[in-house]
Structure formats: C-alpha cells, structure tokens
Amino acid sequence: SKEIFELEVNREPSAMSVVQEYKRDLAKFLGNLSQAYDPHLFVLGGGISNESGIYKNLEVHLIDQLFLAEHPPAIRKNMLGDSAGVIGAAILPWWSTGDLA
C-alpha cells in the first residue's frame, strides 16, 4: 500500500484510481457504521492509517453516505501508532477485572 500511495502522490493515474476507490469503499463502510452506532468520532488504525493521503477528502466522501449529514463524525488518525492493539491487549486483563478505574 505504501507504494500505491507514493505513486498516487506523484499523480500516477492507476494509483490515483485505486486510492479513490479505496476511500469511497472506506467511506461506505464508515457510513454504515455511522447509521448503526451514531458515533461522534472514528479513529483509524493499522498500517494503512499511517498514509496521510487517506484522510484528504475522506470526510466529504463520508457525508455522501449519511442520511443525516448535518453533524458527520470526525475521522482521525490514531495517536498510538501500530502499537494500539498490543497496548489494548496488555491492558485487557486489568480492565476486565475492574482494577483499571
């Protein structure tokens, strides 16, 4: 994916098409989640979330997927990097026992 985003930045047509299709599909997925759960915020994680190009106009694509687009959820990059899942897994034993307040 990193190579595709690099090609997209350099305006390579097929890479631009792939990235746009990915963003449309991601917006559809987030739109479905929005309709079901009504979140105020989406935090994206995983390796592809590190590509800054994914966030450009993604909220515009999301608005197109919403029934009520007046207050769309924000879309943000995670702050913990690729370690968020590992950190969450490490905290889980304490959280599930109630030791984390």
PyMOL commands that set and color helices and strands:
alter all, ss='L'
color gray80, all
select helices_A, chain A and resi 2-9+13-37+47-50+52-54+58-63+81-97
alter helices_A, ss='H'
color red, helices_A
select strands_A, chain A and resi 41-44+74-77
alter strands_A, ss='S'
color yellow, strands_A
deselect
rebuild
show_as cartoon
